[in-house]
Amino acid sequence: MLILRPETATDAPAIRALTDAAFKDAPHSGGTEAAIVDALRNAGALTVSLVAVQEGVIVGHVAFSPVTIDGRSGGWFGLGPVSVESIRQRRGIGGALIREGLRRLVAMGAEGCVVLGEPAYYSRFGFVADSRLRYPGVPPEYFQRLAFTGTGPAGTDPEGEVAYHPGFGAGA
Ligand SMILES: CC(C)(COP(=O)(O)OP(=O)(O)OC[C@H]1O[C@@H](n2cnc3c(N)ncnc32)[C@H](O)[C@@H]1OP(=O)(O)O)[C@@H](O)C(=O)NCCC(=O)NCCS
């Protein structure tokens, strides 16, 4: 049985170990993902941090933190890092964590979420590339957004350059 729940005060070491192990052989890994999760937690910026637990063991984790758009904060969040123990990948755990995290953001009144990663993976959750939301330094198709509030009247959709929380500079 898979349990998804918010992280608790004693989960940090297990999340750190899981994140390090999951990203060890991942393409595009900076090797800093575990430090990023710690830095976000220490800064109070882990808006949503969920663990997946199987037989009492943490086998997956996903983090969501606030982003800014052209320096303005509020309403939009970034997905990641997300990790699943290698031997348990491709069983839906990552997808379950992401869907539950997005559900919680919606319940909190968030306006949307962005993600930097494989478009083929994240598009299944509804993420799409949007030329109005820019993230410098990566091919545009690798940066996607999911608007929770729907695309409003012309001019009301967010537009600008997205920046992740400074915690993403940790461990570099
Ligand atoms: C990405 C990750 C969290 C997905 O977790 P998961 O539990 O394996 O995902 P799910 O079981 O929900 O989904 C598996 C599907 O996603 C696909 N998938 C997984 N990672 C993918 C990727 N990087 N690019 C494209 N597709 C990917 C698989 O091929 C599989 O597709 P299928 O169902 O058609 O076979 C996990 O693979 C992982 O921890 N990877 C290492 C760390 C990482 O790269 N994190 C993402 C960057 S922030």
The ligand as an SDF file (V2000), in Angstrom:
LIG
                    3D

 48 50  0  0  0  0  0  0  0  0999 V2000
   11.0710   11.3190  -12.5680 C   0  0  0  0  0  0  0  0  0  0  0  0
   10.6010   10.3400  -11.4840 C   0  0  0  0  0  0  0  0  0  0  0  0
   10.3080   11.1140  -10.2050 C   0  0  0  0  0  0  0  0  0  0  0  0
    9.3110    9.6710  -11.9930 C   0  0  0  0  0  0  0  0  0  0  0  0
    8.8380    8.8310  -10.9720 O   0  0  0  0  0  0  0  0  0  0  0  0
    8.1470    7.4390  -11.3390 P   0  0  0  0  0  0  0  0  0  0  0  0
    7.5140    6.9180  -10.1020 O   0  0  0  0  0  0  0  0  0  0  0  0
    9.1280    6.5680  -12.0310 O   0  0  0  0  0  0  0  0  0  0  0  0
    7.0600    7.9410  -12.3830 O   0  0  0  0  0  0  0  0  0  0  0  0
    5.6960    7.2520  -12.7790 P   0  0  0  0  0  0  0  0  0  0  0  0
    5.7260    5.8000  -12.4720 O   0  0  0  0  0  0  0  0  0  0  0  0
    4.6040    8.0600  -12.2180 O   0  0  0  0  0  0  0  0  0  0  0  0
    5.7080    7.4840  -14.3260 O   0  0  0  0  0  0  0  0  0  0  0  0
    6.5210    6.6480  -15.0910 C   0  0  0  0  0  0  0  0  0  0  0  0
    6.4270    7.0790  -16.5070 C   0  0  0  0  0  0  0  0  0  0  0  0
    7.1270    8.2910  -16.6530 O   0  0  0  0  0  0  0  0  0  0  0  0
    8.1210    8.1270  -17.6300 C   0  0  0  0  0  0  0  0  0  0  0  0
    9.2460    8.9140  -17.2080 N   0  0  0  0  0  0  0  0  0  0  0  0
    9.8690    8.9090  -16.0170 C   0  0  0  0  0  0  0  0  0  0  0  0
   10.8880    9.7920  -16.0330 N   0  0  0  0  0  0  0  0  0  0  0  0
   10.8740   10.3540  -17.2690 C   0  0  0  0  0  0  0  0  0  0  0  0
   11.6630   11.3040  -17.9130 C   0  0  0  0  0  0  0  0  0  0  0  0
   12.7000   11.8890  -17.3020 N   0  0  0  0  0  0  0  0  0  0  0  0
   11.3520   11.6370  -19.1890 N   0  0  0  0  0  0  0  0  0  0  0  0
   10.3150   11.0640  -19.8250 C   0  0  0  0  0  0  0  0  0  0  0  0
    9.5390   10.1380  -19.2650 N   0  0  0  0  0  0  0  0  0  0  0  0
    9.8270    9.7940  -18.0100 C   0  0  0  0  0  0  0  0  0  0  0  0
    8.4400    6.6840  -17.6730 C   0  0  0  0  0  0  0  0  0  0  0  0
    8.9540    6.3180  -18.9090 O   0  0  0  0  0  0  0  0  0  0  0  0
    7.0820    6.0750  -17.4320 C   0  0  0  0  0  0  0  0  0  0  0  0
    6.3560    6.0840  -18.6140 O   0  0  0  0  0  0  0  0  0  0  0  0
    5.3650    4.8930  -18.9350 P   0  0  0  0  0  0  0  0  0  0  0  0
    4.3380    4.9270  -17.8530 O   0  0  0  0  0  0  0  0  0  0  0  0
    4.8210    5.2670  -20.2700 O   0  0  0  0  0  0  0  0  0  0  0  0
    6.2130    3.6760  -18.9000 O   0  0  0  0  0  0  0  0  0  0  0  0
   11.6500    9.2350  -11.2270 C   0  0  0  0  0  0  0  0  0  0  0  0
   11.9290    8.6120  -12.4300 O   0  0  0  0  0  0  0  0  0  0  0  0
   12.9530    9.7320  -10.6010 C   0  0  0  0  0  0  0  0  0  0  0  0
   13.0780    9.8160   -9.3780 O   0  0  0  0  0  0  0  0  0  0  0  0
   13.9520   10.0330  -11.4530 N   0  0  0  0  0  0  0  0  0  0  0  0
   15.2580   10.4730  -10.9690 C   0  0  0  0  0  0  0  0  0  0  0  0
   15.1850   11.8910  -10.4690 C   0  0  0  0  0  0  0  0  0  0  0  0
   14.6440   12.8340  -11.5320 C   0  0  0  0  0  0  0  0  0  0  0  0
   15.0920   12.8300  -12.6810 O   0  0  0  0  0  0  0  0  0  0  0  0
   13.6480   13.6660  -11.1400 N   0  0  0  0  0  0  0  0  0  0  0  0
   12.9840   14.5700  -12.0860 C   0  0  0  0  0  0  0  0  0  0  0  0
   13.7160   15.8380  -12.3030 C   0  0  0  0  0  0  0  0  0  0  0  0
   13.2510   17.0980  -11.0990 S   0  0  0  0  0  0  0  0  0  0  0  0
  1  2  1  0
  2  3  1  0
  2  4  1  0
  2 36  1  0
  4  5  1  0
  5  6  1  0
  6  7  2  0
  6  8  1  0
  6  9  1  0
  9 10  1  0
 10 11  2  0
 10 12  1  0
 10 13  1  0
 13 14  1  0
 14 15  1  0
 15 16  1  0
 15 30  1  0
 16 17  1  0
 17 18  1  0
 17 28  1  0
 18 19  1  0
 18 27  1  0
 19 20  2  0
 20 21  1  0
 21 22  1  0
 21 27  2  0
 22 23  1  0
 22 24  2  0
 24 25  1  0
 25 26  2  0
 26 27  1  0
 28 29  1  0
 28 30  1  0
 30 31  1  0
 31 32  1  0
 32 33  2  0
 32 34  1  0
 32 35  1  0
 36 37  1  0
 36 38  1  0
 38 39  2  0
 38 40  1  0
 40 41  1  0
 41 42  1  0
 42 43  1  0
 43 44  2  0
 43 45  1  0
 45 46  1  0
 46 47  1  0
 47 48  1  0
M  END
$$$$
